[in-house]
Amino acid sequence: MRVAGLQGWWRLAALALALGLAARAAGGQPAAAVDVARLDYGLVARLLAPGVYVVEGANADFSIANGCNIINTGFIVTSAGVVVINTGPSRRYGEQLRALIARTSAQPVVQVIHLNLHPDYFLGNQAFGDVPRRATADTRTGMGREAKSYEDNLYRLCGDWMKGTEAVLPNDTLAPGVVRIGERELELRELRGHTDSDLVLIDRASGVLFAGGLVFAQRIPTTPHAQVGRWLESLDALGGLSFKVLVPSHGPVRSDGEGIAMTRRYLQWLDRSFRAAAEQGLEMNELLRADVPAEFRGWAAFATEYTRNVAHLYPRYEQAALAPRK
């Protein structure tokens, strides 16, 4: 079994959701109650430090029950306006996020920063069409390449929550460095591994670190664009940074580095087990039946995401095992 490209991943995503729905009950709950009948995400701005907010999504997999809202977005209020960090999975989410920001601060939104190319980082952009939307060059390229399949496949997964959603891409390229907005200094570091460009944002005044897709807390990581070796190197770099609060892309916000450690443990185990399986000549279906440590089986989205991990990554280990030895 081999799944080629992201379109194959989305087909697998839909299948895995159907097969794993009942098993996903242990995957965590959204930070706010979702009103499916009214398509209301129930977004709540949680204050992490003066002027710094996170809006927490469900620690789960995409589903109609959570409206495809599984990401932690955020915003930072400065004297020169509000900086938004990711805009969520749908037009409706983006509109509700912008309304939440307006209720929270009298400052206008002045820009959006996207941390990577995945759909829940930018499909809310229609609500922010009047402000600069910024991402790295590689992220902008990736978004442009994948946008149409994101629209189609999230609609298949989450139905009416996605109505009217059309990808509005970033319109400005963001380089690593320090961005000064009002009195705030936002430090941007570009790492790699979860995708080809994983941007990390640190608010220097508060020590809040938005780690983007590099960190998954109590959740199985997503891997359609992953390079495990580079990802582990990036986690080492993250672990060397000074911060007070870490906001992962998925899962609970923490005041320590345990999210980094969790992601590292999982990727190290995956790398070892996939390599050993490939060297033993196991086929993909045999690997899917093999034992997985209890810690990881208890994490959010295990029933669906681990299947995708195998489909995304195991063929590379098979190829490496079959390559002629020098």
Buried (B, 14 or more C-beta within 10 A) or exposed (E): EEBEEBEBBBBBBBEBBEEBBEEBEEBBEBBBEBEBEEBBBBBBBBEBBEBBBBBBBBBBBBBBBBBBBBBBBBBBBBEBBBBBBBBBBBBBBBBBBBEBBEEBBEBEBBBBBBBBBBBBBBBBBBBBEEBBBBBBEBBBBBBEEBBEBBBEBBBBBBBEBBEEBEBBBBBEEBEBEEBEBBEBBBBBBBBBBBBBBBBBBBBEBBBBBBBBBBBBBBBBBBBBBBBBEBBBBBBEBBEEBEBBBBBBBBBBBBEEBBBBBBBBEBBEBBBEBBBBBBEEEBEBEEBBEEEBEEEBBEBBBBBBBBBBBBBBBBBBBBEEBEEEEE
